Amino acid sequence: MFNWTSSSPRILQMVLSFMAVCLLCLCAAPPSQATEKRLAYVVSDVRIPFWDIMKRGTEHRAGSLGYKVDVYSADNDAKREIEFVAKAIKDKVDGLIISPTNSSAAVTILRLAKTAKIPVVIADIGTDSGEFVSYIASDNFEGSYQLGKLLVKALQARHWEKESVGIIGIPQKRANGKARTAGFMKALEEGSIKGGDLRQQVDFSYKETYDFARELIAANPDLRALWLQGSDRYQGALDAIAAAGKQGQILLICFDAEPEFLDMIPKGILAGAGMQQPFLMGEESVAAMDAHLKGQPVEQKKLLPVLPVSTENIKELMPVIRRNVLGNHVK
């Protein structure tokens, strides 16, 4: 039989000590999966390098802030996009970051998220309406305006200011597409450069870009430049210029950036590029969501600068380009 009377003080001290050790262990233990904050990033198409880089920026900042982030690529399919949003809502994520397929599709996403009481940050593209925490995007109007000024300067240097410029645009239903065209056309008008036809991309394929470029060249005999409002299908435009026997006679300028541009711009293969900062945009989107979830004030609209890059400034901008534009050298 255990003698509690004679041993109780010592036993009580041992029990209390054990409980204190357990409490310290619980306090020092990392948070469980059950309490880990979760975000979902629904992106239009990570097969396009721009979106893949933004995804990596999102994951980088989420990791540093202690969030788990699930990434869903809609592969440019609006139906698939809605299915992923529904999954994120079912999984009860703490926050939703979206780069929608287009601005009208964003309206439906915002409505679903509002019903589920899940906050949303929009990373690029934009929305026609709806409620959201913050809209993080490139300053598409100003960036395209500065890119247009760069092209006007290049055309004037060659005495081609009386010739025309053709545009292969992203869908103009997108808020960013409208802003890019408006900013670029303002620069052309100020430089008295004639804007040629515009073709809108649908499937963003090499063939589509090649065919549009050939059509613009054939329809505009005075064409001296092509502006591609994206970047990943630049080779389709270059091949179309070559097939038309117009190498050295038609300049190509792009929005966004590819790693190859770091060599192509200094060599004059490209007249320049308006480089967005997708890695930084991904980081800023998560930072905005984190601030909101912590009850801190958040800018409802934050525009990041687009870098107008040419032979004159590419060396100076290289560190920023490698990190914020291409997402390289980030631990």
C-alpha positions as CSV (number, residue, x, y, z in Angstrom):
1,M,0.0,0.0,0.0
2,F,1.4,3.4,-1.0
3,N,1.8,5.8,2.0
4,W,0.5,9.1,0.7
5,T,0.8,10.9,4.1
6,S,4.5,10.6,4.4
7,S,5.3,11.1,0.7
8,S,2.7,13.6,-0.4
9,P,4.9,16.8,-0.4
10,R,7.6,15.1,-2.4
11,I,5.1,13.5,-4.8
12,L,3.2,16.7,-5.3
13,Q,6.4,18.5,-6.2
14,M,7.3,15.9,-8.7
15,V,3.9,16.1,-10.3
16,L,4.0,19.9,-10.6
17,S,7.5,19.7,-12.1
18,F,6.3,17.2,-14.7
19,M,3.4,19.4,-15.6
20,A,5.6,22.4,-15.9
21,V,8.0,20.5,-18.3
22,C,5.0,19.5,-20.4
23,L,3.7,23.0,-20.5
24,L,7.1,24.3,-21.7
25,C,7.2,21.7,-24.4
26,L,3.8,22.6,-25.7
27,C,4.7,26.3,-25.8
28,A,8.0,25.6,-27.6
29,A,6.4,23.2,-30.1
30,P,5.9,24.5,-33.7
31,P,2.3,25.2,-34.7
32,S,0.4,22.1,-35.9
33,Q,-0.9,21.6,-39.4
34,A,-4.4,22.3,-38.0
35,T,-3.4,25.9,-37.1
36,E,-1.2,26.6,-40.2
37,K,-2.5,29.4,-42.3
38,R,-3.4,28.3,-45.9
39,L,-3.6,30.4,-49.0
40,A,-4.6,29.4,-52.5
41,Y,-3.3,30.9,-55.7
42,V,-5.5,30.4,-58.8
43,V,-3.5,31.5,-61.8
44,S,-4.5,31.6,-65.5
45,D,-1.7,29.6,-67.0
46,V,1.7,28.7,-65.4
47,R,2.8,27.3,-68.8
48,I,3.5,30.9,-69.7
49,P,6.8,32.0,-68.0
50,F,5.4,35.3,-66.7
51,W,2.8,33.4,-64.6
52,D,5.3,30.8,-63.5
53,I,7.6,33.5,-62.2
54,M,4.7,35.2,-60.3
55,K,3.9,31.8,-58.8
56,R,7.4,31.5,-57.5
57,G,7.3,35.0,-56.0
58,T,4.0,34.0,-54.3
59,E,5.5,30.8,-52.9
60,H,8.7,32.6,-51.8
61,R,6.9,35.3,-49.8
62,A,4.3,32.8,-48.4
63,G,7.1,30.5,-47.1
64,S,8.9,33.4,-45.4
65,L,5.7,34.5,-43.7
66,G,4.7,31.0,-42.6
67,Y,1.9,30.2,-45.0
68,K,1.2,27.0,-46.9
69,V,0.1,28.0,-50.5
70,D,-1.7,25.7,-52.9
71,V,-1.2,26.7,-56.6
72,Y,-3.8,25.9,-59.2
73,S,-3.2,26.6,-62.9
74,A,-6.3,27.0,-65.0
75,D,-4.4,26.5,-68.3
76,N,-6.3,29.5,-69.7
77,D,-9.6,27.7,-69.2
78,A,-12.3,29.7,-67.4
79,K,-14.3,26.6,-66.5
80,R,-11.3,25.0,-64.9
81,E,-10.6,28.2,-63.1
82,I,-14.0,28.2,-61.4
83,E,-13.5,24.5,-60.4
84,F,-10.3,25.4,-58.7
85,V,-11.9,28.4,-56.9
86,A,-14.6,26.0,-55.7
87,K,-12.0,23.6,-54.4
88,A,-10.2,26.3,-52.5
89,I,-13.4,27.5,-50.9
90,K,-14.3,23.9,-50.0
91,D,-10.8,23.5,-48.4
92,K,-11.6,26.6,-46.3
93,V,-8.4,28.5,-47.2
94,D,-7.7,31.6,-45.2
95,G,-7.1,33.8,-48.3
96,L,-7.4,33.5,-52.1
97,I,-5.0,35.1,-54.5
98,I,-6.1,35.2,-58.1
99,S,-4.6,36.0,-61.5
100,P,-7.8,35.5,-63.5
101,T,-8.2,34.4,-67.1
102,N,-9.9,37.7,-67.8
103,S,-11.5,40.6,-66.0
104,S,-15.1,39.4,-66.5
105,A,-14.2,35.9,-65.1
106,A,-12.8,37.7,-62.0
107,V,-16.3,39.0,-61.2
108,T,-17.7,35.5,-60.7
109,I,-14.7,34.5,-58.6
110,L,-15.1,37.5,-56.3
111,R,-18.8,36.8,-55.9
112,L,-18.1,33.1,-54.9
113,A,-15.4,34.2,-52.5
114,K,-17.6,36.9,-50.9
115,T,-20.3,34.3,-50.2
116,A,-17.8,32.0,-48.6
117,K,-16.3,35.0,-46.6
118,I,-12.8,34.4,-48.0
119,P,-10.7,37.5,-48.7
120,V,-9.3,37.9,-52.2
121,V,-6.2,39.7,-53.5
122,I,-6.0,40.1,-57.3
123,A,-2.6,39.8,-58.8
124,D,-2.6,41.4,-62.3
125,I,-5.4,41.2,-65.0
126,G,-8.0,43.1,-62.9
127,T,-11.7,42.8,-62.6
128,D,-14.8,44.5,-64.1
129,S,-16.4,44.7,-60.6
130,G,-16.6,43.1,-57.2
131,E,-15.1,43.4,-53.7
132,F,-11.5,42.5,-53.0
133,V,-8.8,43.3,-50.5
134,S,-6.2,44.6,-52.8
135,Y,-5.3,44.8,-56.5
136,I,-1.6,44.4,-57.2
137,A,-0.6,45.0,-60.8
138,S,1.9,46.5,-63.1
139,D,1.3,50.1,-64.1
140,N,0.3,48.9,-67.6
141,F,-0.6,52.3,-68.9
142,E,2.6,54.1,-67.8
143,G,4.8,51.2,-68.7
144,S,3.4,50.9,-72.2
145,Y,3.6,54.7,-72.6
146,Q,7.3,54.6,-71.7
147,L,7.8,51.6,-74.0
148,G,6.1,53.5,-76.8
149,K,8.3,56.5,-76.3
150,L,11.3,54.1,-76.6
151,L,10.0,52.8,-79.9
152,V,9.3,56.3,-81.2
153,K,12.9,57.3,-80.5
154,A,14.2,54.2,-82.3
155,L,11.9,54.9,-85.4
156,Q,13.0,58.5,-85.5
157,A,16.7,57.6,-85.3
158,R,16.1,55.6,-88.5
159,H,13.9,58.3,-90.1
160,W,10.9,55.9,-90.1
161,E,8.6,58.3,-88.2
162,K,6.2,58.4,-91.2
163,E,5.7,54.7,-91.2
164,S,3.3,52.5,-89.2
165,V,3.3,50.2,-86.2
166,G,1.3,46.9,-85.9
167,I,0.1,45.4,-82.6
168,I,-0.3,41.8,-81.6
169,G,-2.3,42.3,-78.4
170,I,-3.4,40.3,-75.4
171,P,-7.2,40.1,-75.1
172,Q,-8.7,43.6,-74.9
173,K,-11.4,42.4,-72.6
174,R,-8.7,42.4,-69.9
175,A,-8.2,45.6,-68.0
176,N,-4.5,45.3,-68.4
177,G,-4.9,44.8,-72.2
178,K,-6.9,48.0,-72.5
179,A,-4.4,50.0,-70.4
180,R,-1.4,48.7,-72.5
181,T,-3.0,49.7,-75.8
182,A,-4.0,53.1,-74.5
183,G,-0.6,54.0,-73.0
184,F,1.3,52.8,-76.1
185,M,-1.0,54.7,-78.5
186,K,-0.6,57.9,-76.5
187,A,3.2,57.7,-77.1
188,L,2.7,57.0,-80.8
189,E,0.4,59.9,-81.2
190,E,2.7,62.3,-79.4
191,G,5.5,61.2,-81.7
192,S,3.2,61.5,-84.8
193,I,3.7,57.8,-85.5
194,K,0.8,56.0,-87.2
195,G,-0.6,53.0,-85.4
196,G,-1.5,50.1,-87.7
197,D,-3.9,47.2,-87.2
198,L,-4.3,45.3,-84.0
199,R,-4.8,41.5,-83.7
200,Q,-5.9,39.9,-80.4
201,Q,-4.3,36.7,-79.1
202,V,-6.7,33.9,-78.2
203,D,-4.6,30.7,-77.7
204,F,-1.2,32.5,-77.3
205,S,0.5,29.9,-79.5
206,Y,3.5,30.2,-81.8
207,K,1.4,29.7,-84.9
208,E,-1.1,32.3,-83.9
209,T,1.6,34.9,-83.3
210,Y,3.3,34.0,-86.6
211,D,0.1,34.2,-88.6
212,F,-0.9,37.5,-87.0
213,A,2.5,39.0,-87.8
214,R,2.4,37.8,-91.4
215,E,-1.1,39.3,-91.7
216,L,0.0,42.7,-90.3
217,I,3.0,42.8,-92.6
218,A,1.0,41.9,-95.7
219,A,-1.8,44.4,-94.8
220,N,0.5,47.3,-94.0
221,P,3.2,47.8,-96.7
222,D,4.6,50.7,-94.7
223,L,5.0,48.7,-91.5
224,R,8.2,49.4,-89.6
225,A,7.6,47.9,-86.2
226,L,5.6,45.2,-84.5
227,W,4.6,45.4,-80.8
228,L,4.0,42.1,-79.1
229,Q,2.0,42.7,-75.9
230,G,3.4,39.6,-74.4
231,S,6.9,38.0,-74.7
232,D,6.9,34.2,-74.8
233,R,6.0,33.9,-78.5
234,Y,8.5,36.4,-79.7
235,Q,10.1,33.8,-82.0
236,G,6.8,33.6,-84.0
237,A,7.0,37.3,-84.7
238,L,10.7,37.2,-85.6
239,D,10.2,34.2,-87.9
240,A,7.3,36.0,-89.6
241,I,9.5,39.1,-90.2
242,A,12.2,36.8,-91.6
243,A,9.8,34.9,-93.8
244,A,8.6,38.2,-95.3
245,G,12.2,39.2,-96.1
246,K,12.0,42.1,-93.7
247,Q,14.8,41.5,-91.3
248,G,16.4,44.8,-90.4
249,Q,13.4,46.6,-91.9
250,I,10.8,45.9,-89.2
251,L,11.6,46.4,-85.5
252,L,10.2,44.1,-82.8
253,I,9.4,45.4,-79.4
254,C,7.8,43.3,-76.6
255,F,6.0,43.7,-73.3
256,D,7.3,41.3,-70.6
257,A,10.6,39.5,-70.7
258,E,12.3,36.2,-71.4
259,P,15.8,35.2,-70.3
260,E,16.9,35.4,-74.0
261,F,16.1,39.1,-74.0
262,L,19.2,39.8,-71.9
263,D,21.3,38.9,-75.0
264,M,18.8,39.9,-77.7
265,I,18.4,43.5,-76.7
266,P,22.2,44.4,-76.6
267,K,22.6,42.7,-80.0
268,G,19.7,44.7,-81.5
269,I,17.5,41.7,-82.3
270,L,14.9,43.4,-80.2
271,A,14.4,47.1,-80.1
272,G,13.5,46.9,-76.4
273,A,11.1,45.4,-73.9
274,G,8.7,46.7,-71.2
275,M,9.6,44.4,-68.4
276,Q,7.0,43.8,-65.7
277,Q,8.2,42.5,-62.3
278,P,6.2,39.3,-61.8
279,F,8.3,37.9,-59.0
280,L,7.9,41.1,-57.0
281,M,4.2,41.1,-57.8
282,G,3.7,37.7,-56.4
283,E,5.6,38.7,-53.2
284,E,3.5,41.9,-52.8
285,S,0.2,40.0,-53.3
286,V,1.0,37.7,-50.4
287,A,2.2,40.6,-48.3
288,A,-1.1,42.4,-48.8
289,M,-3.1,39.3,-47.9
290,D,-0.9,38.8,-44.8
291,A,-1.4,42.4,-43.7
292,H,-5.2,42.0,-44.1
293,L,-5.4,38.8,-42.1
294,K,-3.5,40.5,-39.3
295,G,-6.0,43.4,-39.3
296,Q,-3.5,45.9,-40.7
297,P,-4.4,48.5,-43.3
298,V,-3.9,47.6,-47.0
299,E,-3.7,49.6,-50.1
300,Q,-6.6,48.6,-52.3
301,K,-4.6,49.3,-55.5
302,K,-0.9,49.1,-55.8
303,L,0.8,49.6,-59.2
304,L,4.4,48.4,-59.7
305,P,6.6,50.1,-62.3
306,V,7.3,48.5,-65.6
307,L,10.9,48.8,-66.7
308,P,11.4,50.2,-70.2
309,V,14.6,48.3,-71.2
310,S,16.8,49.1,-74.2
311,T,20.5,48.9,-75.1
312,E,21.0,52.2,-73.2
313,N,20.0,51.0,-69.7
314,I,20.0,47.2,-69.7
315,K,23.4,46.9,-67.9
316,E,22.3,49.3,-65.1
317,L,19.0,47.5,-64.6
318,M,20.4,43.9,-64.7
319,P,20.3,43.2,-60.9
320,V,16.6,44.2,-60.7
321,I,15.8,42.3,-63.9
322,R,17.4,39.1,-62.7
323,R,15.5,39.1,-59.4
324,N,12.2,40.9,-59.8
325,V,11.6,40.2,-63.5
326,L,13.0,36.7,-64.0
327,G,13.0,35.5,-60.4
328,N,16.6,34.4,-60.4
329,H,19.1,34.2,-57.5
330,V,16.4,34.2,-54.9
331,K,17.0,32.0,-51.9
